[in-house]
Amino acid sequence: MFGRDEKVSAIRLTAAQYLILGIFLVLAYGLWRLQVMQSDYYSLAAEKNRIRNVPVLAPRGRILDREGRIQKKHIGATDASTFEREVQTLLQGR
């Protein structure tokens, strides 16, 4: 092709240009569909992936008296932790 006297025909060049343009349009449409049309689905999936319930068992079980009656039992508690950067990001988004 290079170094020859042969030239690429105008029809082949135009067809290659339209093919490349078509590929870019298909890719742009796919990106637009992901970013705009399905943004709710992916933001919900990301939120579910970010927040996890992790059960933490108590280091002790029931406390019994000498006759086997329950004196104290484990009562579940909730503990939350945040990172300063995440809080600032959430506050800036309002």
N, C-alpha and C positions, 0 to 999 in steps of 0.2 A: 504494500500500500504506500509506504513512504519511499521516496527515491524512485518511484515509477512515474511515468507520464500519465497513468490512469487517474482519473478524478472520480470521487464519489458522486453518484448522480444526485440531482436535487430532490428527486422523489424519495430516495433512500434516506437522505439527510432529514427531510421533512418528517418522514415516518419515524425515524429514531427520535427526533425532537418531540413528536406527539406521544410516543411511547414513554419517554422519560417524564413528560408533563403528566401523563396519565398515572404513572407510578407515584409521583409526588402528590397528586390530588387524592389518590386512594389512601396514602399514608396520612395526609392532612385530615381527611374525613375520619379516619380511625382515631386520630388524636383528638379531634373535636368531639367525637362521640364519647370517648372516655372522659374527657375533661368537663364537658357540658351536659350531655344527655344522661350519663350514668354517675354523675358526681355524688348524688345522694347515696347511692348503693355503696360506692367505695369509701365515702366518708363514714358511713355507718360501720362498714367492715373494719376500717382503721380504728374507730372508737372501740369496737368490741375487742379488737386485738390489743388495745392499750390498757384497758381496765380488766383486771383479773381478780376473781375471788380465790384467795389462797387460805384454806383452812389451817389454823394454827391450834393444835391441841394443847390443852393445859398440861403442865409438867407433872401434875398430880391428879389423882382420881378422886373418888369420894372419901370423905373422912368419916370413919365410923367410931362409935363408942364401943366399950368392951362387950356390950350385948348385941352388937351388929346393927344398931340403928344408925341411920344417916344423920350426921351432925352438920356437915357442909357438903355441898356438891358443886360441881363445876357449872358456872353460869357463863355463857358466851358473851364476849365483849367485842366491840368493833374498834379497830385501830386504823387510822388513815395517815398516810404520809404523802407529802408533796415535795416537789423540787422547786426552788425559787424561780428558776428559768421558766418552768411550765406555768407558774402562777402569773408571772409577768407577761407571758405570751397570751394567756387567756384574758388578762385585764386589758391589754392593748387591742385585742380583737373586738372589744365591745363598742 
